């Protein structure tokens, strides 16, 4: 009996092919709890089968109720790739050559919302926690982009959640990249220019101490602004924007080649219009 026939007679883990010569195993909620001995008796012949097929990377998505199988996978050469609230993803590289499995996502995306009304007043808050807690510093609303959320949508949501103010996204004024911030991850931080659609403030009492509309000159005159290089540059960028000497990046709705879902491409619309008029 050849090896392929023997493998067909042994229970194997169900898998699907990925786009890079590997397989994905999803031990989802339909799998009943199993002991490590039973799992090992299925895992080892499965790896042999994938090796026979010339597969490379093996991804195992392990739901939280099967956490007892983690030790078995690690002892068989798997390592942690990433974790989510309801599952842990482990990976294994079959070939003897160096692994080409990509690392886990390295960045977190944040937004800062510069909401300015017609009186040139900026929407500012004081937070109940964080680095500026108790300092008396007034800052613009900030937050983290949720999974599957566009930057422009996240900025509108954060303003609404923290202050109760409805707003319209105008453009990205600038963005920064920093490293080793949140559990050794890097940050991409987008400064977004916004226009208010309402003015009444209702603060998020769990996180926000106070909020108000403040004249921009008063905001910019805070001592911390000039001491903090990033905040000082953001101030200067906004003043250049007011003087019409600076153009940010406006979202244009596009469709990805890989899916039917819409996404946004952020471009300098002002310069595009000038180029197209030539």
C-alpha positions as CSV (number, residue, x, y, z in Angstrom):
1,X,0.0,0.0,0.0
2,X,1.5,3.3,-1.1
3,X,1.8,6.4,1.2
4,X,-1.1,8.2,-0.5
5,X,-3.5,5.3,0.0
6,X,-2.5,5.0,3.6
7,X,-3.1,8.7,4.2
8,X,-6.6,8.4,2.7
9,X,-7.5,5.8,5.3
10,X,-6.4,8.1,8.2
11,X,-8.5,10.9,9.5
12,X,-7.0,14.2,8.5
13,X,-7.6,17.8,9.4
14,X,-9.9,19.7,7.0
15,X,-8.0,22.5,5.3
16,X,-8.3,25.0,2.5
17,X,-5.5,26.2,0.2
18,X,-4.2,29.7,0.7
19,X,-2.8,31.9,-2.1
20,X,0.9,31.2,-1.3
21,X,1.3,27.4,-1.4
22,X,0.1,26.8,2.1
23,X,-3.0,25.5,3.9
24,X,-5.4,27.0,6.4
25,X,-7.1,24.9,9.1
26,X,-10.0,26.4,10.9
27,X,-11.0,24.6,14.0
28,X,-14.2,26.5,14.3
29,X,-17.1,26.4,16.8
30,X,-18.4,23.2,15.1
31,X,-15.5,21.2,16.5
32,X,-16.2,19.5,19.8
33,X,-13.6,19.6,22.5
34,X,-10.9,16.9,22.1
35,X,-8.0,15.7,24.1
36,X,-4.5,16.4,23.1
37,X,-3.7,12.7,22.3
38,X,-6.6,12.4,19.9
39,X,-5.6,15.7,18.2
40,X,-2.0,14.7,17.9
41,X,-3.1,11.5,16.2
42,X,-4.8,13.6,13.5
43,X,-2.3,16.4,13.3
44,X,0.8,14.4,12.6
45,X,-0.6,12.5,9.5
46,X,-2.1,15.8,8.3
47,X,1.3,17.4,8.3
48,X,2.8,14.4,6.5
49,X,0.0,14.7,3.9
50,X,0.6,18.4,3.3
51,X,4.3,17.8,3.0
52,X,3.6,15.1,0.4
53,X,1.6,17.6,-1.5
54,X,4.4,20.1,-1.4
55,X,2.6,22.6,0.9
56,X,4.6,25.1,2.8
57,X,3.0,27.2,5.5
58,X,0.3,25.7,7.7
59,X,-2.1,28.1,9.5
60,X,-4.2,26.8,12.4
61,X,-7.0,29.0,13.7
62,X,-7.7,27.8,17.2
63,X,-10.9,29.0,18.9
64,X,-10.8,29.8,22.5
65,X,-12.7,26.7,23.6
66,X,-9.9,24.5,22.2
67,X,-7.1,26.3,24.0
68,X,-6.0,22.9,25.5
69,X,-4.5,22.1,22.1
70,X,-2.0,24.9,22.1
71,X,0.8,22.9,23.9
72,X,0.4,20.1,21.4
73,X,0.7,22.4,18.4
74,X,3.8,24.1,19.9
75,X,5.5,20.8,20.6
76,X,5.0,19.9,16.9
77,X,6.8,23.0,15.7
78,X,4.0,25.6,15.5
79,X,4.4,29.1,16.8
80,X,2.1,32.0,17.7
81,X,1.3,34.4,14.9
82,X,-1.5,36.6,16.3
83,X,-4.4,36.5,18.7
84,X,-7.9,37.9,18.6
85,X,-10.5,37.9,21.3
86,X,-12.0,34.6,20.2
87,X,-9.1,32.7,18.6
88,X,-5.4,32.2,18.5
89,X,-3.6,31.8,15.1
90,X,-0.6,29.4,15.1
91,X,1.7,28.7,12.1
92,X,4.2,26.1,11.0
93,X,6.7,26.0,8.1
94,X,7.1,22.6,6.5
95,X,10.1,23.0,4.1
96,X,13.6,23.0,5.4
97,X,14.3,26.3,3.7
98,X,13.8,29.6,5.6
99,X,10.2,30.6,6.4
100,X,8.6,33.3,4.3
101,X,5.5,33.5,6.5
102,X,4.8,37.2,6.9
103,X,5.0,38.7,10.4
104,X,1.9,39.8,12.3
105,X,0.5,43.3,11.5
106,X,3.1,45.8,12.8
107,X,1.0,49.0,13.0
108,X,-1.9,50.5,14.8
109,X,-3.8,53.4,13.1
110,X,-4.9,56.4,15.0
111,X,-6.7,59.6,14.2
112,X,-6.7,63.2,15.5
113,X,-9.7,65.3,14.6
114,X,-9.1,69.0,14.1
115,X,-12.7,70.3,14.0
116,X,-12.9,74.0,13.2
117,X,-16.1,76.0,12.9
118,X,-16.8,79.2,11.0
119,X,-15.6,81.4,13.9
120,X,-12.2,79.7,13.6
121,X,-12.9,78.0,16.9
122,X,-11.5,74.5,17.5
123,X,-13.3,71.7,19.3
124,X,-11.0,70.7,22.2
125,X,-11.3,68.2,25.1
126,X,-9.6,67.4,28.4
127,X,-9.3,63.7,29.0
128,X,-9.8,61.8,32.3
129,X,-6.9,59.5,31.5
130,X,-3.7,59.4,29.5
131,X,-0.5,61.5,29.4
132,X,-2.4,64.8,29.6
133,X,-4.6,63.9,32.6
134,X,-4.6,66.6,35.2
135,X,-2.4,69.0,33.2
136,X,-5.1,71.3,32.1
137,X,-4.1,70.9,28.5
138,X,-6.8,71.2,25.9
139,X,-6.3,68.8,22.9
140,X,-8.4,67.8,19.9
141,X,-10.3,64.5,19.9
142,X,-8.2,61.5,19.2
143,X,-8.7,57.7,18.9
144,X,-7.9,54.4,17.2
145,X,-9.3,53.2,13.9
146,X,-11.5,50.1,14.4
147,X,-10.8,46.9,12.4
148,X,-12.4,47.3,8.9
149,X,-13.0,51.0,9.4
150,X,-11.9,53.8,7.1
151,X,-9.8,56.7,8.4
152,X,-12.4,59.3,7.4
153,X,-15.2,57.3,9.1
154,X,-13.1,56.8,12.3
155,X,-12.5,60.5,12.6
156,X,-16.2,61.3,12.4
157,X,-17.0,58.5,15.0
158,X,-14.4,59.6,17.5
159,X,-15.6,63.2,17.4
160,X,-19.2,62.1,18.0
161,X,-18.3,59.6,20.7
162,X,-16.1,62.1,22.7
163,X,-18.1,65.3,22.3
164,X,-21.5,64.5,20.8
165,X,-20.7,66.8,17.8
166,X,-21.6,65.7,14.3
167,X,-18.9,66.5,11.8
168,X,-17.9,66.2,8.2
169,X,-14.5,64.9,7.1
170,X,-12.6,67.4,4.9
171,X,-9.1,66.0,4.4
172,X,-6.0,64.5,6.0
173,X,-3.6,67.4,6.8
174,X,-0.6,65.2,7.7
175,X,0.3,61.9,9.2
176,X,3.2,60.6,11.3
177,X,4.8,57.2,12.1
178,X,6.1,56.3,15.5
179,X,7.5,53.1,16.9
180,X,7.5,50.9,20.0
181,X,4.3,52.5,21.4
182,X,1.5,50.0,22.1
183,X,3.0,46.6,23.1
184,X,6.0,47.2,20.9
185,X,3.8,48.0,17.9
186,X,4.2,51.0,15.6
187,X,1.7,53.8,15.1
188,X,0.4,55.5,12.0
189,X,-1.3,58.7,13.2
190,X,-3.5,60.8,10.8
191,X,-4.4,64.4,11.5
192,X,-7.8,65.1,10.0
193,X,-9.4,68.4,9.2
194,X,-13.1,68.4,10.0
195,X,-16.1,70.7,9.7
196,X,-18.8,70.7,12.3
197,X,-22.4,69.8,11.3
198,X,-23.6,70.6,14.9
199,X,-22.3,72.7,17.7
200,X,-23.9,71.4,20.9
201,X,-21.5,69.5,23.1
202,X,-22.4,66.4,25.1
203,X,-19.2,64.8,26.5
204,X,-18.5,61.1,26.9
205,X,-18.3,61.2,30.7
206,X,-16.4,57.9,31.1
207,X,-13.3,59.3,29.2
208,X,-13.7,63.0,28.8
209,X,-13.4,65.5,31.6
210,X,-14.5,68.6,29.7
211,X,-15.0,69.9,26.1
212,X,-15.5,73.3,24.5
213,X,-15.1,75.4,21.4
214,X,-11.9,77.4,21.8
215,X,-10.5,80.2,19.5
216,X,-7.7,78.7,17.6
217,X,-5.2,81.3,18.7
218,X,-6.0,80.5,22.3
219,X,-5.5,76.8,21.6
220,X,-2.2,77.5,19.9
221,X,-1.0,79.7,22.7
222,X,-1.0,76.9,25.2
223,X,2.6,76.5,26.5
224,X,2.7,72.8,25.7
225,X,2.1,73.4,22.0
226,X,5.5,74.9,21.4
227,X,7.2,72.4,23.7
228,X,5.8,69.4,21.8
229,X,7.3,69.3,18.3
230,X,4.4,67.3,16.7
231,X,1.7,69.6,18.0
232,X,3.7,72.7,17.0
233,X,4.1,71.4,13.4
234,X,0.4,70.5,13.3
235,X,-0.4,74.1,14.3
236,X,1.9,75.5,11.6
237,X,0.3,73.2,9.0
238,X,-3.2,74.4,9.9
239,X,-2.1,78.1,9.7
240,X,-0.7,77.3,6.2
241,X,-4.0,75.7,5.3
242,X,-5.9,78.8,6.4
243,X,-3.6,81.0,4.3
244,X,-4.3,78.7,1.3
245,X,-0.7,77.8,1.0
246,X,-1.2,74.1,1.9
247,X,-3.4,71.3,0.5
248,X,-4.1,68.1,2.4
249,X,-5.4,64.8,1.1
250,X,-9.1,64.3,0.3
251,X,-10.7,60.8,0.2
252,X,-11.9,59.6,-3.2
253,X,-14.1,56.5,-3.2
254,X,-12.6,53.6,-5.3
255,X,-13.1,49.9,-5.7
256,X,-10.4,47.3,-5.1
257,X,-9.4,44.9,-7.8
258,X,-9.5,42.1,-5.2
259,X,-13.1,42.7,-4.0
260,X,-16.3,44.6,-4.6
261,X,-15.9,46.6,-1.4
262,X,-15.3,50.3,-1.8
263,X,-12.2,51.9,-0.3
264,X,-10.7,55.4,-0.2
265,X,-7.7,56.8,-2.0
266,X,-6.5,60.0,-0.3
267,X,-5.2,62.5,-2.8
268,X,-4.3,66.1,-3.2
269,X,-7.4,67.2,-5.1
270,X,-6.3,70.8,-5.4
271,X,-3.1,70.0,-7.2
272,X,-4.9,67.4,-9.3
273,X,-7.4,70.0,-10.5
274,X,-4.6,72.5,-11.4
275,X,-2.7,69.8,-13.3
276,X,-5.8,68.7,-15.2
277,X,-6.6,72.3,-16.2
278,X,-3.2,72.7,-17.9
